[in-house]
Amino acid sequence: NVGQPKVDKLQRLPGKLVAAYGDTMRDIPMLEMAETAVAVHPDAILRETAVQRGWRILTS
């Protein structure tokens, strides 16, 4: 599952999403829910979003 369906499932879980890792723009909604968001080898759109929002970016 990607994108909004993933977010919908996460919202039904009890508790807070502490950390989330994503690699494509489809993961942005999930990353926005997390206290800590990490872009891992992100595509161009996710990289740009991560830079703008101050999220950590892992490339190696």
C-alpha positions as YAML, in Angstrom:
chain: A
units: angstrom
residues:
- id: 1
  name: ASN
  ca: [0.00, 0.00, 0.00]
- id: 2
  name: VAL
  ca: [1.20, 3.46, -0.83]
- id: 3
  name: GLY
  ca: [0.03, 7.01, -0.42]
- id: 4
  name: GLN
  ca: [-3.33, 7.75, 1.14]
- id: 5
  name: PRO
  ca: [-4.32, 4.10, 1.77]
- id: 6
  name: LYS
  ca: [-1.17, 3.74, 3.90]
- id: 7
  name: VAL
  ca: [-2.05, 6.88, 5.84]
- id: 8
  name: ASP
  ca: [-5.62, 5.66, 6.37]
- id: 9
  name: LYS
  ca: [-4.32, 2.41, 7.90]
- id: 10
  name: LEU
  ca: [-1.83, 4.23, 10.11]
- id: 11
  name: GLN
  ca: [-4.52, 6.58, 11.42]
- id: 12
  name: ARG
  ca: [-6.51, 3.58, 12.65]
- id: 13
  name: LEU
  ca: [-3.62, 2.35, 14.81]
- id: 14
  name: PRO
  ca: [-3.50, 3.37, 18.47]
- id: 15
  name: GLY
  ca: [-0.75, 5.73, 19.57]
- id: 16
  name: LYS
  ca: [1.48, 8.21, 17.78]
- id: 17
  name: LEU
  ca: [3.61, 7.51, 14.73]
- id: 18
  name: VAL
  ca: [7.06, 8.28, 16.17]
- id: 19
  name: ALA
  ca: [9.22, 7.77, 13.08]
- id: 20
  name: ALA
  ca: [8.56, 7.15, 9.41]
- id: 21
  name: TYR
  ca: [10.88, 6.35, 6.53]
- id: 22
  name: GLY
  ca: [9.98, 6.91, 2.89]
- id: 23
  name: ASP
  ca: [11.59, 6.91, -0.53]
- id: 24
  name: THR
  ca: [8.99, 8.35, -2.91]
- id: 25
  name: MET
  ca: [6.59, 11.27, -3.09]
- id: 26
  name: ARG
  ca: [3.77, 8.84, -2.31]
- id: 27
  name: ASP
  ca: [5.19, 8.55, 1.22]
- id: 28
  name: ILE
  ca: [4.86, 12.28, 1.98]
- id: 29
  name: PRO
  ca: [1.45, 12.00, 3.72]
- id: 30
  name: MET
  ca: [2.82, 9.26, 6.00]
- id: 31
  name: LEU
  ca: [6.00, 11.23, 6.71]
- id: 32
  name: GLU
  ca: [3.90, 14.27, 7.64]
- id: 33
  name: MET
  ca: [2.20, 12.22, 10.36]
- id: 34
  name: ALA
  ca: [5.45, 11.27, 12.08]
- id: 35
  name: GLU
  ca: [7.34, 13.06, 14.82]
- id: 36
  name: THR
  ca: [10.53, 12.15, 12.94]
- id: 37
  name: ALA
  ca: [10.49, 11.89, 9.15]
- id: 38
  name: VAL
  ca: [13.39, 10.42, 7.17]
- id: 39
  name: ALA
  ca: [13.72, 10.35, 3.38]
- id: 40
  name: VAL
  ca: [15.80, 7.34, 2.29]
- id: 41
  name: HIS
  ca: [17.30, 7.53, -1.21]
- id: 42
  name: PRO
  ca: [14.37, 9.83, -2.07]
- id: 43
  name: ASP
  ca: [13.00, 10.57, -5.50]
- id: 44
  name: ALA
  ca: [13.32, 14.19, -6.66]
- id: 45
  name: ILE
  ca: [9.98, 15.37, -5.30]
- id: 46
  name: LEU
  ca: [10.46, 13.77, -1.89]
- id: 47
  name: ARG
  ca: [14.01, 15.16, -1.72]
- id: 48
  name: GLU
  ca: [12.74, 18.68, -2.41]
- id: 49
  name: THR
  ca: [9.98, 18.28, 0.18]
- id: 50
  name: ALA
  ca: [12.42, 16.90, 2.76]
- id: 51
  name: VAL
  ca: [14.78, 19.84, 2.26]
- id: 52
  name: GLN
  ca: [11.92, 22.34, 2.56]
- id: 53
  name: ARG
  ca: [10.60, 20.73, 5.76]
- id: 54
  name: GLY
  ca: [13.94, 20.00, 7.38]
- id: 55
  name: TRP
  ca: [13.54, 16.24, 7.31]
- id: 56
  name: ARG
  ca: [16.63, 14.04, 7.48]
- id: 57
  name: ILE
  ca: [17.81, 12.61, 4.14]
- id: 58
  name: LEU
  ca: [19.75, 9.33, 3.95]
- id: 59
  name: THR
  ca: [21.59, 8.54, 0.74]
- id: 60
  name: SER
  ca: [24.10, 5.86, 1.74]
...
